[in-house]
Amino acid sequence: MPYTEIEYEVRDGIATVTLNRPHKMNAFTFTMRDELLDVFDRIDADDDVRAVVVTGAGRAFCAGADLSGGGDTFDKDKAEGLLPGKVDRLDDGTPRDGGGMVALRIAACLKPVIGAFNGAAVGVGVTMTLPMDVRLASEKARFGFVFARRGIVTEAASSWFLPRLVGIAQAMEWAATGRVFGAQEALDGRLVSRVLPPDELLPAAYELAREIAGNTSAVSVATIRRLMWSGLSAPSPWDAHAADSRLMAALGGGADAIEGVSSFLEKRDAAFPMRVSKDLPPEVPDWPVR
């Protein structure tokens, strides 16, 4: 599909997704939702993509939901007839939260995803990024889980993701107050991994992406990503052990394992032959499971 509210580029094994409504601080819309769902489908289908960087155009990452609809913005009965594109529903017929659709699609991605917060990330602008694997922030970035100040609730499955990332006490402080806070507090609270000067943000994100793309097995990374995220809700370490064992058995005799060991012993760069699109073992967990 042609994109109007995001930009997409693939270069040297790295996909860049740029939220692109700078005149509206990249505010989230139904169109942006559909374009993000589509682009992550493209990312998973493209074996040339080894890592993903997501950022924003202009001075913001994403200022949250587009509120130009006024007080009825979050009224599902009034908005339901305006929903274009992919309309999905819960079993009881309730339209699914659009931010949650995006967050769960990112969660299911088979490639590592790096968020690069160039500016404000508020509401869905931050919650949809919680399933990303690494989040880096510019010193100019600001964050806010502002839902209680708008009379609604945390969405994008953030009631599951946020406490697992930052702990329940920090998650509740940010969500209950709804206040906007700076990059240093986000770092102290473990929402982001690093805070960088603005001109160093994207270079740092791409350096990390290149390290992944240039040194690792795509199938290994996809498998590890699923193991890590699905393991957050495993009943016990035994379940993780069982999953690890099945996948070690599935991949241990594979071409990438042979190449990984051989290249190490021969002191050369590895050239992993396996591809995510056709070589992912069936034992890889299907996550998130609806």
Protein Blocks (a to p, Z undefined) as FASTA:
>chain_A
ZZfkbccddeehiacdddddfknoopacfklmmmmmmmmmmmmmmmkbmbdcdddehjbf
becjafknojmlmmmklmmmmmghjadddfkopacdfklmmmmmmmmpcbdcddddfbdc
ehjllmmmmmpmbdcddfkbccddfklmnopaceehlmmmmmmmnojklmmmmmmnopac
dfklmmmnomambdcdfklmmmmmmmmmmmmmmmpcfklmmmmmmmmmmmmmgfbfklmm
mmmmmmmmmmmmmmklmmmmmmmmnopacddfbdfklmccfklccdddZZ
